[in-house]
């Protein structure tokens, strides 16, 4: 039984997965109230599924990039549970969770975006290959104008698209730039996909999932192109 926790931005998400089925999932927006909401939400989700902490066999947590405080709150709770109960903990990036939810788009790149505040976003680019989305470089901090200027071919965009971003993308489409937005349901970062990514990595047995090794990912200002 795997518990997945994502508090990396103002979008929070939890999921329970038994290794074969996604048993439950809850995703909601919070006004920077992560500390007060997270632990009660975990308790409620597990109670609804009649699952106890003793039944957990692994945990997964979003390690960013995202909000400095938000990431740390989720990582701290996941590390605490995993360490006390000596369970494996899988850290998954927010951009990879978003990518895992996307279907293949033939001859298109995928750009996943995470809100970064003050009109900025964190963006990562992927190409489809061998049945999955594969990274093309590391996530970078930028604004919408910079993102559109750096897209070098047909691409779909998924993730935290605010009003400014939607306007920028609509203007790009109006200028016949080959940029499209994925359906809104696929823009929602969901812990169910975080759980799927984590389980796939656990099943390979090729990594060390010691909770002590988990560290948040932060994209700093100097990474702006």
Secondary structure, DSSP 4 states (H G I P E B T S, - for coil): -EEEEE-SSSEEEEEEE-SSSEEEEEEEE-SS-HHHHHHHHHHHHHHHTT--GGG--EEEEE--SS-HHHHHHHHHHHHHHHHHHT-EEEEE-HHHHHHHTPPP-TT-EEEEEEEEETTEEEEEEEEEETTEEEE-S--EEEEHHHHHHH--S-EEEEE---HHHHHHHHHHHHTT-SEEEPPHHHHS--HHHHHHHHHHHHHHT-S---GGG-------GGG--
